[in-house]
């Protein structure tokens, strides 16, 4: 709840105004039964129609004022709650975008999505309720008791007996309910994960006739969430029946005791009617308190999950000159005896981080993170250098660590041992924005956004029309863009669903080229291109971007054979490095790949 109050603080004036308006509306609502009692017991016996009319008009006006005050307060509460959740989502998005690769892996994409959506919605609902129900409920309860005590002490005693019992039940159930809602949200993470995997891979699922299998897998996750949700809902719903029983018992006692006292001449009949109305309002207040505790239970669980992300420390700080390693050579890109394993805690000065232990997320110290770890290295003793303007091809079987090299070069992850250097500086000594501005990148399965081709290529950067045109021509994308009805203003569907695989890859390459990067990285980005287009693309890059250092990851020997140097990878190790001719003489694995692929072409 501290997180919710922290985000409510900037809106304290607006929230205070809403609460004062709600307080006024609740107070006027409490006046209605009192006016009714006065009409029945005082005004009607006089027989004067003018007084009856005036008091009736007063009651109507009071009801209208009550309604308007409540509507105004509720609208203000909704606006404040939306503003609060807006800033929570903004901060959560920014923090999520700045998570390191290892932190992102630890939380998992489905969990991050559910925190951004369902958890933030729970917090929003709670922020809204705190401004309205938290005013109305206690005022109805306490104010109603005070008013009824002034009317008849005996009937008020019924309330004084019932209320402590009901409040004790609410508090006891709520304490037990918060952990249950934590489990519900964790189960929701699993549902989102399975759903996302199926939506993303729907073609594969259908192609392999695994629809029924995936239905059963989703049903298992959905059943688990449903069970947890039912359990939490059942526990939190227990006060409801108890309230109803208490309400009915209280009303029965009020009618019985009231009838006896009226019969004995100890009170007026209008008091019973007013008291029944007050009793109902008071019980509504108690029921509202029950709803508040339910919302607070959900919101507390959600706020804890959101707060865990917001409190996750930055584990990739910028190293100072005295801390950063110095390269042993002056090449533009250098990897010096680099070792790396996914899942290891990154080397930083942060004292705590976050990871998953089964389904439970928790904070942990660096000492705990390293204690007992037995991770296999996915990169081992990687050592190479590339001069400015040269090109590097990386080739090897799937899973050998090719893309991991790029992840370390761009500092998505930090090395376990060794050093990675760009332009004579340790990548850990760069500000991330400064480092990433050097790159133009096309990753495997890169994203095409639901936007125009122009904005997909420029991507919010200051790219001139001339640079845009040149990038599309060099990426071999101008050919198909020119025949589209809207050209560069053609609207791409989500993930480029209305573009072919080759069209998407050329569009993404144009995006990488548009800003004239110092380092161009193409990670298996020509797999959907035919050999002729691939060759034309490489020729355009070499001719028009001669000052750019190019790194190309590919499965085809034809894509890398003309590179200045080629890095041959196998099982996380470098088994060959040099130009095409040198590798044909010295690297058996490269020679076999070349003969297999080029022999097939022959």
Protein Blocks (a to p, Z undefined) as FASTA:
>chain_A
ZZmmmmmmmmmmmmmmmmmmmmmmmmmmmmmmmmmmmmmmmmmmnopaklmmmmmmmmmm
mmmmmmmmmmmmmmmmmmmmmmmmmmmmmmmmmmmmmpcfklmmmnopmlmmmmmmmmmm
mmmmmmmmmmmmmmmmmmmmmmmmmmmmmmomklmmmmmmmmmmmmmmmmmmmmmmmmmm
mmmmmmmmmmmmmmmmmmmmmmmmmmnopmmmmmmmmmmmmmmmmmmmmmmmmmmmmmmm
mmmmmmmmmmmmmmmmmmmmmmnopacfklmmmmmmmmmmmmmmmmmmmmmmmmmmmmmm
mmmmmmmmmmpccfbdcddfklpccdfbfcfbdcehiacdehiacddfbfbdcddehjac
cdddfklmmgopacddfbghiacdddehiacdddddehilpmmmmmmmnomaccfbdcdd
eehiafklpcfklmmmmpccddehiacddddfklmmnnopacdfklmmmmmmmnommmmm
mmpmnlmmpccdehhlmbcfklmmmmmmmmmmmnopabdcdehklmmpcfklmmmmmmmm
mmmmmmbccddddfbfklmmmpmbdcddeehiafbecdfklmmmmmmklmmmmmmmmmmm
ZZ
